[in-house]
Amino acid sequence: MSVFEALQLMINFSGLIVAVLALVVSIIVLKDKK
């Protein structure tokens, strides 16, 4: 695996984490509004 491939994999993984965190936060906010 080259450095570029490893870097791209890390970027994709961090993007996935950000998406999951945003989903969790939005669910918590929606629950609080009710």
N, CA, C and O atoms as a DFTB+ gen file, in Angstrom:
136 C
 N C O
     1  1       0.844      -1.203       0.000
     2  2       0.000       0.000       0.000
     3  2       0.880       1.253       0.000
     4  3       1.795       1.379       0.813
     5  1       0.594       2.167      -0.911
     6  2       1.380       3.397      -0.982
     7  2       0.892       4.410       0.054
     8  3      -0.168       4.245       0.658
     9  1       1.685       5.451       0.241
    10  2       1.329       6.498       1.209
    11  2       0.034       7.186       0.789
    12  3      -0.810       7.504       1.627
    13  1      -0.115       7.414      -0.517
    14  2      -1.310       8.096      -1.030
    15  2      -2.562       7.273      -0.753
    16  3      -3.596       7.821      -0.370
    17  1      -2.470       5.951      -0.946
    18  2      -3.614       5.070      -0.688
    19  2      -3.981       5.082       0.792
    20  3      -5.158       5.132       1.150
    21  1      -2.964       5.034       1.643
    22  2      -3.208       5.062       3.091
    23  2      -3.853       6.382       3.501
    24  3      -4.754       6.406       4.338
    25  1      -3.389       7.473       2.909
    26  2      -3.937       8.795       3.211
    27  2      -5.403       8.881       2.782
    28  3      -6.241       9.406       3.516
    29  1      -5.704       8.365       1.593
    30  2      -7.076       8.387       1.088
    31  2      -7.991       7.547       1.974
    32  3      -9.140       7.915       2.222
    33  1      -7.469       6.416       2.449
    34  2      -8.238       5.539       3.334
    35  2      -8.557       6.260       4.643
    36  3      -9.674       6.164       5.152
    37  1      -7.579       6.978       5.184
    38  2      -7.787       7.733       6.428
    39  2      -8.810       8.846       6.237
    40  3      -9.636       9.090       7.117
    41  1      -8.757       9.522       5.087
    42  2      -9.707      10.605       4.794
    43  2     -11.123      10.040       4.689
    44  3     -12.071      10.627       5.211
    45  1     -11.261       8.895       4.011
    46  2     -12.571       8.264       3.881
    47  2     -13.093       7.847       5.248
    48  3     -14.277       8.020       5.540
    49  1     -12.217       7.295       6.091
    50  2     -12.601       6.827       7.421
    51  2     -13.030       7.994       8.306
    52  3     -14.031       7.903       9.016
    53  1     -12.265       9.099       8.260
    54  2     -12.617      10.265       9.075
    55  2     -13.927      10.877       8.587
    56  3     -14.717      11.377       9.387
    57  1     -14.157      10.838       7.283
    58  2     -15.421      11.329       6.729
    59  2     -16.593      10.503       7.226
    60  3     -17.666      11.037       7.506
    61  1     -16.382       9.198       7.333
    62  2     -17.420       8.296       7.840
    63  2     -17.725       8.614       9.300
    64  3     -18.888       8.651       9.704
    65  1     -16.674       8.844      10.091
    66  2     -16.851       9.176      11.515
    67  2     -17.631      10.484      11.658
    68  3     -18.531      10.577      12.492
    69  1     -17.296      11.483      10.861
    70  2     -17.991      12.777      10.906
    71  2     -19.467      12.601      10.559
    72  3     -20.332      13.209      11.189
    73  1     -19.755      11.766       9.552
    74  2     -21.139      11.521       9.147
    75  2     -21.926      10.852      10.268
    76  3     -23.068      11.224      10.538
    77  1     -21.316       9.867      10.919
    78  2     -21.978       9.162      12.026
    79  2     -22.218      10.119      13.195
    80  3     -23.294      10.109      13.792
    81  1     -21.225      10.943      13.522
    82  2     -21.375      11.914      14.612
    83  2     -22.493      12.903      14.300
    84  3     -23.294      13.223      15.178
    85  1     -22.558      13.386      13.073
    86  2     -23.611      14.322      12.680
    87  2     -24.986      13.672      12.810
    88  3     -25.947      14.316      13.232
    89  1     -25.074      12.398      12.446
    90  2     -26.335      11.656      12.553
    91  2     -26.764      11.541      14.012
    92  3     -27.924      11.786      14.344
    93  1     -25.828      11.169      14.882
    94  2     -26.123      11.026      16.318
    95  2     -26.557      12.361      16.916
    96  3     -27.526      12.414      17.673
    97  1     -25.851      13.431      16.583
    98  2     -26.191      14.761      17.103
    99  2     -27.582      15.179      16.638
   100  3     -28.359      15.711      17.430
   101  1     -27.905      14.950      15.380
   102  2     -29.220      15.334      14.856
   103  2     -30.331      14.549      15.545
   104  3     -31.401      15.098      15.809
   105  1     -30.092      13.267      15.840
   106  2     -31.080      12.443      16.548
   107  2     -31.297      12.984      17.963
   108  3     -32.434      13.078      18.425
   109  1     -30.210      13.338      18.649
   110  2     -30.309      13.875      20.013
   111  2     -31.075      15.198      20.006
   112  3     -31.927      15.429      20.864
   113  1     -30.773      16.062      19.043
   114  2     -31.444      17.365      18.954
   115  2     -32.933      17.178      18.687
   116  3     -33.758      17.866      19.288
   117  1     -33.285      16.255      17.791
   118  2     -34.691      16.001      17.487
   119  2     -35.422      15.455      18.706
   120  3     -36.577      15.809      18.946
   121  1     -34.763      14.600      19.475
   122  2     -35.385      14.047      20.690
   123  2     -35.601      15.134      21.733
   124  3     -36.612      15.131      22.434
   125  1     -34.648      16.073      21.838
   126  2     -34.764      17.152      22.826
   127  2     -35.905      18.112      22.485
   128  3     -36.521      18.686      23.384
   129  1     -36.187      18.289      21.200
   130  2     -37.219      19.249      20.788
   131  2     -38.626      18.751      21.121
   132  3     -39.547      19.556      21.265
   133  1     -38.801      17.440      21.243
   134  2     -40.150      16.904      21.496
   135  2     -40.606      17.160      22.927
   136  3     -41.714      16.774      23.300
